[in-house]
């Protein structure tokens, strides 16, 4: 099982190393990727914390890789960031708002890194095959299929769909639909966001992370994405929807049980 975990954004080297240490047990059990963003370019307010920037952020992530041996995942928002990030990380993540951004997808596809495309909150899951195909064609593959996407290193991530103002819902059918095209990751923490619900920032309801994760495990996905922080309520970004390491431990224990028994149902 693919497991992506780590904080929303790099707040400091101390913060990153503390969270990375908490996640050490999972690096042996799963196909594990440590996640942290050097920049959050899609914040609600101009005054919101964005991160340390690409140079300092990648330096810190490089130290995480050296210290813990983790594979790394980070977001890229603009084409010029791709080459720099690809020198350090193993997965280039295309943010949900940018999932149709052709130049960004093509730039990421020209690297030898895995490309994780997050489904836009506004997207029909069926239409994600066109974003996927932009990467596959750039990598010399003309046919969209699960097998081809896996072979050429492209994932799709579900993170909820806009439902009215300031709310997201997860249609579990989207996991089944997108798995026809590519390995599918369920982003359990962003799926409980309430965009703009915090008065100039996003809010969220982390109490729904667990039940949605269990539903996704029952449907069948290739992996999970959990933004994790030792003190989410004090986090500088995405605090209301992030979970603690203790919550992560319990959720994964139950996810593993569901995955093990799923074949017997």
C-alpha positions in Angstrom: 0.0 0.0 0.0 1.2 3.5 -0.8 1.3 5.8 2.2 1.9 9.6 1.9 2.2 11.4 5.2 3.7 14.6 6.6 2.7 18.1 7.3 0.9 20.5 5.0 3.8 22.9 4.8 7.3 23.3 6.0 7.2 25.6 9.1 10.8 25.0 10.2 13.5 22.3 10.1 12.7 21.4 13.7 9.0 20.9 12.9 9.8 18.8 9.9 12.3 16.5 11.7 9.9 16.0 14.6 7.1 14.9 12.3 9.5 12.8 10.2 10.6 10.9 13.4 7.0 10.1 14.3 6.4 8.6 10.9 9.5 6.3 11.0 7.6 3.1 11.8 5.6 3.4 8.5 8.6 3.6 6.3 9.2 -0.1 6.6 5.6 -1.3 6.5 4.3 0.6 3.5 5.5 2.1 0.2 6.1 5.3 2.1 6.5 8.9 0.9 7.2 11.8 3.3 5.2 14.9 2.2 5.7 18.6 2.9 5.2 21.7 0.7 7.9 24.4 0.3 5.2 26.8 -0.8 1.4 26.9 -0.6 0.5 29.1 -3.5 -3.3 28.5 -3.2 -3.9 30.0 0.2 -7.2 31.9 0.7 -5.6 35.1 2.0 -2.5 37.1 1.0 -1.7 37.2 4.7 -1.6 33.4 5.1 1.6 31.6 5.7 2.9 30.0 2.5 6.2 28.3 3.5 9.9 29.0 3.3 10.2 29.0 -0.4 11.7 26.6 -2.9 15.4 26.9 -2.1 15.1 26.6 1.7 12.3 24.1 1.5 14.2 21.8 -0.8 17.3 22.1 1.4 15.3 20.9 4.4 13.7 18.1 2.5 17.1 17.0 1.3 18.2 16.7 4.9 15.1 14.6 5.7 16.0 12.2 2.9 19.6 12.0 4.2 18.6 11.5 7.8 15.7 9.1 7.4 16.1 7.7 4.0 12.5 8.6 3.0 11.2 9.0 -0.5 9.8 12.5 -0.8 6.7 14.2 -2.3 6.1 17.9 -2.8 3.8 20.2 -4.7 4.9 22.2 -7.8 2.8 25.2 -8.8 4.8 26.6 -11.8 6.8 25.1 -14.6 10.1 26.7 -13.4 9.8 24.9 -10.1 9.7 21.4 -11.7 13.4 21.0 -12.6 14.6 22.2 -9.2 12.2 20.0 -7.2 12.9 16.9 -9.3 16.5 17.0 -8.2 15.4 16.3 -4.6 12.0 14.6 -4.5 10.7 11.3 -5.8 7.1 12.4 -6.6 6.0 15.7 -8.1 2.5 16.6 -7.0 0.2 18.6 -9.2 -2.2 20.6 -6.9 -6.0 20.1 -7.4 -6.6 23.6 -8.7 -3.9 23.1 -11.4 -4.9 19.6 -12.5 -5.7 20.9 -16.0 -2.7 23.1 -16.3 -1.1 21.7 -19.5 2.3 23.3 -19.3 2.8 22.2 -15.7 1.7 18.6 -16.4 4.0 18.4 -19.4 7.0 19.8 -17.5 6.5 17.3 -14.8 6.1 14.5 -17.3 9.5 15.3 -18.8 11.2 14.4 -15.6 11.8 10.8 -14.5 9.7 11.3 -11.3 6.3 9.9 -10.4 3.6 12.5 -11.1 0.7 12.6 -8.7 -2.2 14.6 -10.1 -4.8 15.6 -7.6 -8.4 15.7 -8.9 -9.7 19.2 -8.9 -12.6 19.9 -6.6 -14.5 20.9 -9.7 -13.7 17.9 -11.9 -15.8 15.0 -13.1 -13.6 12.0 -12.2 -14.2 10.6 -15.7 -12.5 13.7 -17.2 -9.3 13.1 -15.2 -8.2 10.7 -18.0 -7.4 13.8 -20.1 -5.1 15.2 -17.5 -3.5 11.8 -17.2 -3.2 11.5 -21.0 -1.1 14.8 -21.1 1.5 13.1 -18.9 1.3 9.7 -20.6 1.6 11.2 -24.2 4.6 13.2 -23.1 6.2 10.0 -21.8 5.5 8.3 -25.1 2.3 6.4 -24.3 -0.9 6.9 -26.3 -3.3 4.7 -24.4 -4.9 5.4 -21.0 -5.1 2.4 -18.7 -4.3 1.4 -15.2 -1.4 -0.7 -16.3 0.1 2.1 -18.5 -0.2 4.7 -15.8 1.4 2.4 -13.3 4.2 1.6 -15.7 4.9 5.3 -16.6 4.6 6.5 -13.0 1.4 8.5 -12.9 -1.1 8.5 -10.0 -4.5 10.2 -9.5 -5.6 11.5 -6.1 -9.1 12.0 -4.9 -9.5 15.0 -2.5 -13.3 15.7 -2.5 -15.7 17.6 -4.7 -17.2 21.0 -4.2 -20.6 20.7 -2.7 -22.2 24.2 -2.4 -20.1 26.9 -0.7 -17.4 26.0 1.8 -17.9 22.3 1.7 -16.5 19.2 0.1 -18.0 15.7 -0.3 -16.4 12.5 -1.4 -18.3 10.5 -4.0 -16.8 7.0 -3.6 -17.8 6.2 -7.2 -14.9 8.5 -8.2 -12.4 6.0 -6.8 -13.8 3.2 -8.9 -14.0 5.4 -12.0 -10.4 6.8 -11.8 -9.0 3.3 -11.0 -9.8 2.3 -14.5 -7.2 4.8 -15.6 -4.5 4.9 -12.9 -3.4 3.9 -9.4 -5.7 5.9 -7.1 -4.7 7.6 -3.8 -7.3 8.8 -1.3 -6.4 12.1 0.3 -8.4 11.6 3.5 -7.4 14.9 5.2 -8.0 17.4 2.4 -11.3 15.6 1.7 -12.6 17.0 5.1 -11.6 20.6 4.3 -14.2 23.4 4.4 -12.7 25.8 1.8 -12.9 29.4 3.0 -14.8 28.2 6.1 -12.4 29.8 8.6 -12.9 33.5 7.8 -10.1 34.2 5.3 -8.7 30.7 5.6 -10.0 27.1 5.1 -11.5 25.2 8.0 -12.1 21.4 8.3 -13.6 18.6 10.3 -10.9 16.0 11.1 -13.4 13.8 12.9 -14.5 12.6 9.5 -11.0 11.5 8.3 -11.3 8.1 9.9 -14.7 7.0 8.5 -13.9 8.3 5.0 -10.7 6.4 5.1 -12.4 3.2 6.1 -14.9 3.7 3.2 -12.1 4.2 0.7 -10.3 1.1 2.0 -13.5 -0.9 1.5 -14.0 0.4 -2.0 -10.4 -0.4 -2.8 -7.6 2.2 -3.4 -3.9 1.9 -4.0 -2.9 4.2 -1.2 -3.7 6.9 1.2 -2.6 10.5 1.9 -2.8 11.8 5.4 -1.5 15.3 6.3 0.0 14.8 9.8 1.1 17.2 12.5 2.0 16.7 16.2 -0.1 19.8 17.1 -2.6 20.4 14.2 -4.5 23.2 16.1 -1.3 25.3 16.1 -0.3 24.4 12.5 0.3 27.3 10.1 -1.7 25.7 7.3 -4.6 23.2 7.1 -4.7 22.6 10.8 -8.4 21.8 11.2 -8.2 18.9 8.7 -4.8 17.5 9.7 -4.5 14.6 12.1 -2.0 13.7 14.9 0.4 10.7 14.8 -1.7 8.9 17.3 -4.8 9.3 15.1 -2.8 8.1 12.1 -1.7 5.0 14.0 -5.3 4.1 14.9 -6.7 4.8 11.4 -4.0 2.7 9.7 -4.6 -0.2 12.0 -8.2 -0.2 11.0 -7.5 0.4 7.3 -5.1 -2.6 7.3 -7.9 -4.8 8.8 -10.4 -3.7 6.2 -7.9 -4.3 3.4 -7.1 -7.8 4.7 -10.8 -8.9 5.0 -12.0 -7.1 1.8 -11.1 -10.2 -0.3 -13.3 -12.4 1.8 -16.5 -10.2 1.6 
